[in-house]
Amino acid sequence: MIVFALRCIVTTASQALGKVHAVLAQRKAKVLNEDINEATGLFEVTALMPVVESFSFCDHLRKNTSGMASAQLEFSHWQLIDEDPYWQPTTQEEMEEYGEKGDSPNHARGYMDAVRRRKGLPTDDVIVVSAEKQRNLTKNK
């Protein structure tokens, strides 16, 4: 699966630097560089982020840093995701390591399901998790 990556340049004060790194980690961004501008005293963090993780990124960043950070996003390159979206553990060793369903998060599958939901196509999601008969709280006489 191929996704395109964005170069994200975040400018922030030193008080919000930890929160900027936390937001970038939540969005699966890979931090490339962190510099300080001597003239202004502001930090400039450069990172690569998949485009599917960038939706509402600026709002999330401003909310978590109380408006102390601003971001600039630009196209960087196409990126190959080295995961099979349909992978299931088959051998005994894989089942022992990952469990029966392969419980580790599969990012390629998540991206693929998000696109399918957005386009109105079917996914393998279970809609009813625990179906039980609806119970009426009034007593039968």
Secondary structure as the mmCIF struct_conf table of DSSP 4:
data_model
#
loop_
_struct_conf.conf_type_id
_struct_conf.id
_struct_conf.beg_label_comp_id
_struct_conf.beg_label_asym_id
_struct_conf.beg_label_seq_id
_struct_conf.end_label_comp_id
_struct_conf.end_label_asym_id
_struct_conf.end_label_seq_id
STRN STRN1 ILE A 2 THR A 12
HELX_RH_3T_P HELX_RH_3T_P1 SER A 14 ALA A 16
HELX_RH_AL_P HELX_RH_AL_P1 LEU A 17 GLN A 26
TURN_TY1_P TURN_TY1_P1 ARG A 27 LYS A 28
STRN STRN2 LYS A 30 ILE A 36
TURN_TY1_P TURN_TY1_P2 GLU A 38 THR A 40
STRN STRN3 PHE A 43 PRO A 50
HELX_RH_3T_P HELX_RH_3T_P2 VAL A 51 GLU A 53
TURN_TY1_P TURN_TY1_P3 PHE A 55 SER A 56
HELX_RH_AL_P HELX_RH_AL_P2 PHE A 57 ASN A 64
TURN_TY1_P TURN_TY1_P4 THR A 65 GLY A 67
STRN STRN4 ALA A 69 LEU A 80
TURN_TY1_P TURN_TY1_P5 PRO A 85 TYR A 86
BEND BEND1 THR A 91 THR A 91
HELX_RH_AL_P HELX_RH_AL_P3 GLN A 92 TYR A 98
TURN_TY1_P TURN_TY1_P6 GLY A 99 GLY A 102
BEND BEND2 SER A 104 SER A 104
HELX_RH_AL_P HELX_RH_AL_P4 HIS A 107 ARG A 118
TURN_TY1_P TURN_TY1_P7 LYS A 119 GLY A 120
BEND BEND3 ASP A 124 ASP A 124
BEND BEND4 ILE A 127 ILE A 127
BEND BEND5 VAL A 129 SER A 130
BEND BEND6 THR A 138 THR A 138
HELX_LH_PP_P HELX_LH_PP_P1 LYS A 139 ASN A 140
#
